[in-house]
C-alpha cells in the first residue's frame, strides 16, 4: 500500500496557536489545519480545510485515543452542549477510561457534513493520517492506548500499521482486518437508498430510511423477538410495532448527517483492509458472537494472524454489533484490564 510521504510531514503548528488547554477535567476543541498538499489515497482532496479533535480529561496525563462508529465524533464524553456524548458509559471520571487518570483524544471523521458537499473516496488509512496531523499539532505525543470500536477499530488498526512508533497498545472492539461481503451487501443497499433519495430531491428521507435498514444489521433477531410482538395492523400498508421503532430511529437521525458524508464513510468501511502480520503493536481484541456486521470468524482470523496479540476476548451478547455501546459492565471490565498498567 503506497502513500505520499510528503503528506506525513509534521505540521508546523505550535501549541501556542491552539486554544489554551485548561487544567483539570475540562474538554477543549483542537481545530487543526489540513496542509494544502494533503491528498487522500485516491488522489482526491478534501473540501474541508480543518480536522477537529477534542481533548477530554487531565492535562499531562497519558493520552488515550478513542474512536467509534461512523456516527461517532469528538464528543465522546458528557458535555453541557452535546448531552451524554456517544460513549459516556466508558469515558468518564472514575469510569473504565478514567478522565482522572487519562487525557482522551477523540476526533471528527472526514468528510464534514457540509451542505452540498460531494462524496469522497476516503480510507481508514486516510483517517489515520488525519489523526496523525492532530497529534503533530499537540506536540507529537506517544499514544498510550488507541481504543477503537467498529469503524474506529478499523482506524486503530490502520494507524498502527502506518505509525507503529506512535502508539503503545491497541484495544480493538467489533472490528476486523477487512469488511465482510455480507456486511458490504447491506451497506451497498443503504448507499443506493441514499442515492435514489438524493435524485428524488428527498435527501433527509433517504438518510432516515437508510438508518432504519442499518438498525436491523446492528442488532440481533433474538433482541427483536424479545422486544416486539407481531401485531398486524388493521389494513395493508399499516405499520407493525417493530416498524414503528425503526421509523422513530430513522426520523431521529434524518438531520444527523448528509447523504454525501454517509456515502463516503460507508464506502470507507468496505474499502478497509490491513495486513494483520504488519501490525506489531500489542492488541487487545474483542468480538461478540452475535455480531453480524463483523462476524466472529473474521475476528478470530485477525487474532490468529496478529503477531503481538495480547488478549482476545470473545463474548456473548443479545445486542450484536451494538454490544460495545450496550454491554457497559463487560466492556468496562475489559477496558480496565487493558489500561491498568498505564502509568504517568
C-alpha positions as CSV (number, residue, x, y, z in Angstrom):
1,X,0.0,0.0,0.0
2,X,1.7,3.2,-1.2
3,X,1.5,6.6,0.5
4,X,2.8,10.0,-0.4
5,X,5.4,10.6,2.3
6,X,5.1,14.4,1.9
7,X,1.6,14.3,3.4
8,X,3.0,12.6,6.6
9,X,5.4,15.5,7.4
10,X,4.6,17.1,10.9
11,X,2.6,20.3,10.9
12,X,4.5,23.4,11.8
13,X,1.8,24.2,14.4
14,X,2.8,25.0,17.9
15,X,0.7,24.7,21.0
16,X,0.7,28.5,21.3
17,X,-1.5,28.6,18.2
18,X,-4.1,26.2,19.5
19,X,-6.8,27.0,22.1
20,X,-5.4,27.1,25.6
21,X,-5.9,23.8,27.3
22,X,-7.5,24.4,30.7
23,X,-6.2,22.4,33.7
24,X,-8.4,19.7,35.3
25,X,-11.1,17.7,33.6
26,X,-12.1,20.4,31.1
27,X,-12.6,19.5,27.4
28,X,-11.3,21.7,24.6
29,X,-11.6,21.6,20.8
30,X,-8.5,21.5,18.7
31,X,-9.1,22.6,15.1
32,X,-6.0,21.7,13.0
33,X,-5.3,23.0,9.5
34,X,-5.0,20.3,6.8
35,X,-1.9,21.0,4.6
36,X,-2.7,22.2,1.1
37,X,-0.8,19.3,-0.3
38,X,-2.7,16.7,1.6
39,X,-4.1,14.1,-0.7
40,X,-6.3,11.1,0.0
41,X,-5.1,7.7,-1.2
42,X,-7.4,8.1,-4.1
43,X,-5.7,11.3,-5.1
44,X,-8.7,13.4,-4.2
45,X,-8.6,16.5,-2.0
46,X,-10.9,17.1,1.0
47,X,-13.1,20.2,0.6
48,X,-12.7,20.9,4.3
49,X,-9.6,22.8,5.5
50,X,-9.5,21.6,9.1
51,X,-9.8,18.4,11.1
52,X,-11.1,18.8,14.6
53,X,-10.1,16.8,17.7
54,X,-11.2,17.3,21.3
55,X,-9.2,16.7,24.4
56,X,-11.0,15.4,27.5
57,X,-9.6,14.8,30.9
58,X,-6.5,15.6,32.9
59,X,-3.8,17.7,31.2
60,X,-0.4,16.0,31.1
61,X,-1.9,12.5,31.8
62,X,-1.2,9.5,29.5
63,X,-3.0,10.0,26.2
64,X,-5.7,7.6,25.1
65,X,-7.3,8.0,21.6
66,X,-10.9,6.9,21.5
67,X,-12.8,6.3,18.2
68,X,-16.2,4.8,17.5
69,X,-18.6,4.0,14.6
70,X,-19.2,6.3,11.7
71,X,-21.9,8.2,13.7
72,X,-19.3,9.0,16.4
73,X,-17.1,12.0,16.7
74,X,-15.2,14.2,19.1
75,X,-18.0,14.4,21.7
76,X,-17.2,11.2,23.4
77,X,-17.9,12.4,27.0
78,X,-20.8,14.2,28.6
79,X,-20.8,17.9,27.8
80,X,-23.1,20.8,28.6
81,X,-23.9,21.4,24.9
82,X,-23.9,17.9,23.4
83,X,-25.7,15.7,26.0
84,X,-24.2,12.4,27.1
85,X,-21.6,12.0,24.4
86,X,-21.5,8.9,22.3
87,X,-19.6,6.7,24.8
88,X,-20.1,8.2,28.2
89,X,-20.6,4.7,29.6
90,X,-16.9,4.1,29.1
91,X,-15.3,7.6,29.1
92,X,-16.0,9.4,32.4
93,X,-14.5,10.4,35.7
94,X,-13.7,7.1,37.5
95,X,-15.1,5.2,34.5
96,X,-13.3,2.4,32.6
97,X,-11.4,5.1,30.6
98,X,-10.9,7.3,33.7
99,X,-10.6,11.1,33.0
100,X,-8.8,11.4,36.3
101,X,-6.1,9.0,35.0
102,X,-6.0,9.8,31.3
103,X,-6.3,12.5,28.8
104,X,-8.6,11.3,26.0
105,X,-8.4,12.5,22.4
106,X,-11.5,12.0,20.2
107,X,-11.9,13.4,16.7
108,X,-14.4,14.1,13.9
109,X,-14.0,11.9,10.9
110,X,-13.6,13.4,7.4
111,X,-15.6,14.4,5.4
112,X,-17.6,17.0,7.2
113,X,-21.4,17.1,6.8
114,X,-21.3,20.3,4.7
115,X,-24.4,21.0,2.7
116,X,-23.9,20.4,-1.0
117,X,-20.7,18.5,-0.5
118,X,-19.8,15.7,-2.8
119,X,-18.8,12.2,-1.6
120,X,-15.1,11.5,-1.5
121,X,-13.2,8.2,-1.7
122,X,-11.6,8.0,1.8
123,X,-9.9,5.1,3.5
124,X,-9.3,4.1,7.1
125,X,-5.6,4.8,6.4
126,X,-6.6,8.4,5.3
127,X,-8.4,8.8,8.6
128,X,-5.3,7.6,10.5
129,X,-3.2,10.1,8.6
130,X,-5.6,12.9,9.6
131,X,-5.4,11.8,13.2
132,X,-1.6,12.0,12.9
133,X,-2.0,15.7,11.9
134,X,-3.8,16.3,15.2
135,X,-1.1,14.5,17.2
136,X,1.6,16.6,15.4
137,X,-0.2,19.8,16.3
138,X,-0.4,18.9,20.0
139,X,3.3,18.1,20.3
140,X,3.6,14.6,18.8
141,X,2.7,12.7,22.0
142,X,3.1,8.9,22.2
143,X,-0.4,7.4,22.3
144,X,-0.6,5.2,25.4
145,X,-3.6,3.3,24.0
146,X,-5.8,3.6,21.0
147,X,-9.3,2.3,21.9
148,X,-11.3,1.8,18.7
149,X,-14.8,0.3,18.2
150,X,-16.4,-0.6,14.9
151,X,-15.1,1.9,12.3
152,X,-12.8,3.4,15.0
153,X,-11.3,-0.1,15.5
154,X,-10.5,-0.2,11.8
155,X,-8.8,3.2,12.0
156,X,-6.9,2.0,15.1
157,X,-5.5,-1.0,13.1
158,X,-4.7,1.3,10.1
159,X,-3.0,3.8,12.4
160,X,-0.8,1.0,14.0
161,X,0.1,-0.2,10.5
162,X,1.2,3.2,9.4
163,X,2.7,4.6,12.7
164,X,3.8,1.7,14.9
165,X,6.2,4.0,16.8
166,X,3.4,6.4,17.8
167,X,1.1,4.0,19.8
168,X,1.9,1.6,22.6
169,X,-1.2,-0.6,22.5
170,X,-4.5,-1.1,20.7
171,X,-7.9,-2.1,22.1
172,X,-9.9,-3.1,19.1
173,X,-13.6,-3.9,19.6
174,X,-16.0,-5.2,17.0
175,X,-13.6,-4.6,14.1
176,X,-11.5,-6.8,11.8
177,X,-8.8,-6.5,9.2
178,X,-11.4,-6.4,6.4
179,X,-15.1,-5.9,5.7
180,X,-17.2,-9.0,5.3
181,X,-19.0,-9.3,1.9
182,X,-22.4,-9.8,3.6
183,X,-22.0,-6.5,5.5
184,X,-20.9,-4.8,2.3
185,X,-24.1,-6.1,0.7
186,X,-26.2,-4.4,3.4
187,X,-24.3,-1.2,3.2
188,X,-24.5,-1.2,-0.5
189,X,-28.3,-1.2,-0.3
190,X,-28.2,1.7,2.1
191,X,-26.0,3.6,-0.3
192,X,-28.4,3.0,-3.2
193,X,-31.3,4.2,-1.0
194,X,-29.3,7.4,-0.3
195,X,-28.5,8.0,-4.0
196,X,-32.1,7.3,-5.0
197,X,-33.5,9.8,-2.4
198,X,-31.0,12.5,-3.4
199,X,-32.0,12.0,-7.1
200,X,-35.7,12.4,-6.0
201,X,-34.9,15.6,-4.0
202,X,-35.6,14.0,-0.6
203,X,-32.1,13.6,1.0
204,X,-33.3,13.6,4.6
205,X,-35.9,10.9,3.9
206,X,-33.1,8.9,2.3
207,X,-30.9,9.2,5.5
208,X,-33.9,8.2,7.6
209,X,-34.7,5.1,5.6
210,X,-31.1,4.0,5.3
211,X,-30.8,4.4,9.0
212,X,-33.8,2.1,9.5
213,X,-32.1,-0.6,7.4
214,X,-28.8,-0.1,9.2
215,X,-30.5,-0.6,12.6
216,X,-31.6,-4.1,11.6
217,X,-28.0,-5.0,10.9
218,X,-26.7,-3.5,14.2
219,X,-28.9,-5.7,16.4
220,X,-29.9,-9.3,16.5
221,X,-33.0,-11.3,15.6
222,X,-33.1,-12.5,19.2
223,X,-33.3,-9.0,20.6
224,X,-36.1,-8.1,18.2
225,X,-38.1,-11.2,19.1
226,X,-37.7,-10.3,22.8
227,X,-38.8,-6.7,22.3
228,X,-41.6,-6.8,19.7
229,X,-44.8,-8.7,19.2
230,X,-46.1,-9.4,15.7
231,X,-49.3,-7.4,15.9
232,X,-50.8,-7.0,12.5
233,X,-52.1,-3.5,11.5
234,X,-55.8,-3.3,10.6
235,X,-55.1,-2.8,6.9
236,X,-52.3,-3.4,4.4
237,X,-49.7,-0.7,4.4
238,X,-50.1,-0.1,8.2
239,X,-47.0,-0.4,10.4
240,X,-46.1,-3.2,12.8
241,X,-44.6,-2.4,16.2
242,X,-41.0,-3.2,15.1
243,X,-41.6,-0.9,12.1
244,X,-42.7,1.9,14.4
245,X,-39.5,1.5,16.3
246,X,-37.3,1.7,13.2
247,X,-39.3,4.6,11.8
248,X,-38.6,6.5,15.0
249,X,-34.9,5.7,14.9
250,X,-34.7,6.9,11.3
251,X,-36.7,10.1,12.0
252,X,-34.3,10.9,14.8
253,X,-31.3,10.5,12.6
254,X,-32.5,12.3,9.4
255,X,-30.7,15.5,10.1
256,X,-27.7,13.9,11.8
257,X,-25.7,13.6,8.7
258,X,-25.8,14.2,4.9
259,X,-26.0,11.6,2.2
260,X,-22.6,12.6,0.9
261,X,-20.9,12.0,4.3
262,X,-22.7,8.7,4.8
263,X,-21.8,7.5,1.3
264,X,-18.2,8.4,1.9
265,X,-17.9,6.7,5.3
266,X,-20.0,3.7,4.4
267,X,-17.8,3.1,1.4
268,X,-14.7,3.7,3.6
269,X,-15.7,0.7,5.8
270,X,-15.9,-1.5,2.7
271,X,-12.5,-0.4,1.4
272,X,-10.9,-1.1,4.8
273,X,-8.0,-3.6,4.6
274,X,-4.9,-4.0,6.7
275,X,-2.3,-6.7,6.9
276,X,-2.5,-8.2,10.4
277,X,1.1,-9.5,10.2
278,X,2.3,-6.0,9.7
279,X,0.8,-4.7,13.0
280,X,3.5,-5.0,15.7
281,X,1.7,-3.0,18.4
282,X,0.2,-5.2,21.2
283,X,-3.5,-5.7,20.7
284,X,-6.4,-6.5,22.9
285,X,-9.1,-7.8,20.6
286,X,-12.8,-8.0,21.5
287,X,-15.5,-9.7,19.4
288,X,-19.2,-10.5,20.1
289,X,-20.5,-13.9,18.9
290,X,-23.8,-12.4,17.8
291,X,-22.3,-9.6,15.6
292,X,-23.5,-10.0,12.1
293,X,-21.7,-6.9,10.7
294,X,-18.3,-8.1,11.9
295,X,-18.7,-11.9,12.2
296,X,-16.8,-13.5,15.0
297,X,-15.0,-15.8,12.4
298,X,-13.3,-12.7,10.9
299,X,-12.1,-11.5,14.4
300,X,-10.8,-15.0,15.1
301,X,-8.8,-14.9,11.9
302,X,-7.5,-11.5,12.8
303,X,-6.5,-12.8,16.3
304,X,-4.7,-15.8,14.7
305,X,-2.7,-13.6,12.4
306,X,-1.7,-10.8,14.7
307,X,2.0,-11.3,15.7
308,X,1.6,-9.4,19.1
309,X,-1.9,-10.3,20.2
310,X,-2.1,-9.5,23.9
311,X,-5.6,-10.8,24.7
312,X,-8.6,-12.0,22.7
313,X,-12.0,-11.8,24.3
314,X,-14.9,-13.5,22.6
315,X,-18.1,-12.5,24.4
316,X,-21.9,-13.3,24.1
317,X,-24.4,-10.5,23.8
318,X,-28.0,-10.0,22.8
319,X,-27.1,-6.8,21.1
320,X,-25.0,-7.8,18.1
321,X,-22.8,-5.1,16.6
322,X,-24.1,-2.6,19.1
323,X,-22.8,-4.6,22.1
324,X,-19.9,-2.2,22.6
325,X,-22.5,0.5,23.3
326,X,-24.8,-1.6,25.4
327,X,-22.7,-4.1,27.4
328,X,-21.3,-1.5,29.7
329,X,-20.2,-3.9,32.5
330,X,-18.5,-6.4,30.3
331,X,-16.8,-3.9,28.1
332,X,-15.8,-1.8,31.1
333,X,-14.1,-4.8,32.7
334,X,-12.1,-5.4,29.5
335,X,-11.1,-1.8,29.2
336,X,-10.0,-1.5,32.9
337,X,-7.8,-4.7,32.4
338,X,-6.3,-3.4,29.2
339,X,-5.4,0.0,30.6
340,X,-4.5,-0.8,34.2
341,X,-0.7,-1.0,33.6
342,X,-0.5,2.5,32.0
343,X,1.4,4.9,34.4
344,X,2.3,8.5,34.2
